[in-house]
């Protein structure tokens, strides 16, 4: 039966098969997809059932956490043993990362039973919104919660895009981290999926880049991005492109668009690029770069006729591409819009953002490829919701999942498997309704990304919309931006990189849009408490240099986010040294 099923599937999908597949890897991929889909369907059934009892499960999970951790150092410090009800637990104050400093220090020293169950590693946050990299305990339960969500997400993908279940490989852009260790031997680093988590056989079965490339380390991630592009473009039947964030895939497509002629030459000749000498073993590389003159000529033909803005670059190069998988919500919505305009201009390739997750753990899953909303999972964390209007209040009163108002925005407060209790995550979400009793939310922005000089509170989404509206009057696209929070106490200093740096930008247009978006800002400017916003245009490529600098300062490529509110002097110095001096209006 299995052989016949495989044969029928092979006949149906043979015209979409990735070029690097062998019979062995095809069979392995087919078998894995059958198993994952079966597990995923059962997991979806279980979730749908649990969504109907979200409130009850949340209370049971909370009671389990308190009971399991009552004998930890944190549990004893906060009298967990005396907490018997949810109401008693919610009398504890809300916490922020600084409340855990002494406990994290104990974990770094090797002390056990501090916050929760044994710690596998300390996950390092990106530090984008605060300027500080926090260390979050990673436990086996935290990892299991995330891993168990992968099959239902893939099952959703197969359901909404049936052709994604085929003999096509994916280009997965991920980076092998360089781990640090505490004096006690605890591993410290990003909590993202990394190549070393998977066997070579799984990587070679699933992805366009060979396992040795995926597991390679280099001081310059741009070199790896270049090589991932080479292995992707040689496969006309590539099925998907994946990364944590859409900004990484945007950079990846920029690399392909810039270097397609070099790629065609290498695919035709089998000769490796000079940079390979410094990154990989040349002989090993040649084992995988087989000559393919036919594909090289096809690349030249389609790219010579390619019309940017009118055609989808991804569909031109990869006619059977099914989906792009990456986060394009919240902080990354700006890059998502740019990516769609530039590389999938006809909307013929969906962007699927499957998970709502952070270093602190998984929170929700997106069960519709074509939407940007997540359903919160009852067993992932205990969720509370702080109305945005109370964010700066000293008398916080959170709401539970069954008390939310449609269309309202809330800051998430979580209790999780890392041992964070009533913790202000910093994410602001919009509530859109329920699946059963499970909240459906949309990620909006980070609390730390507020601009708040004199109490005006301009959030990231409003500022971004004001900038987008202003750019229409400027007749040039804004490619990237950040606002300094370092020197000026009474003015927004905005650094922008635009498509045409010679275009004069009218500051009054941005000022008008900001005033329209935020009446409080308009009032404080009118009364002289703040100066009008200043705009500094930087040279093309400056924000790419900024990314490289952030990596050199310790940011992991898989976590890298351009800060919308700039708080690091080194980054501002880089921007100031790249200002286009003649752009002032």
Buried (B, 14 or more C-beta within 10 A) or exposed (E): EEEEEBEEBBEEBEEBBBBBBEEEBBBBBBEBBBEBBEBBBEBBEEBBEBBBBBBEBBBEBBBEBBBBBBEBBBBEEBEBEEBEEBEEBBEBEBBBBEBBEEBBEBBBEEEEBBBBBEBBBBBBBBBBBBBEBBBBBBBEBBBEBBEBBBBBBBBBBBBBBEBBBBBBBBBBBBBBBEEEEBEEEBBBBBBBBBBEEBEEEBBBBBBBBBBBBBBBEBEBBBBBBBBBBBBBBBBBBBBBBBBBBBBBBBBBBBBBBEBBEEBBBBBBEEEBBEBBEEBBEEEEBEEBBEEBEEBBEBBBEBBEEBEEEEBBBBBBBBEBBBBBBBBBBBBBBBBBBBBBEBBBBEEEBBBBBBBBBBBBBBBBBBBEBEBBBBBBBBBBBBBBBBBBEBBEEEEBEBBBBEEBEEEBBBBBBBBBBBBBBBBBBBBBBBBBEBBBBBBBBBBBBBBBBBBEBBEBBBBBBBBBBBBBBBBEBBEBBBBBBBBBBEEBEEBBBBBBBBEEBEBEBBBEBBBBBBBBBBEEBBEBBEEEEBEEBBBBBBBBEBBBBBBBBBBEEEBBBBBBBBBBBBBBEEBBEBBEEBBBEEBEE
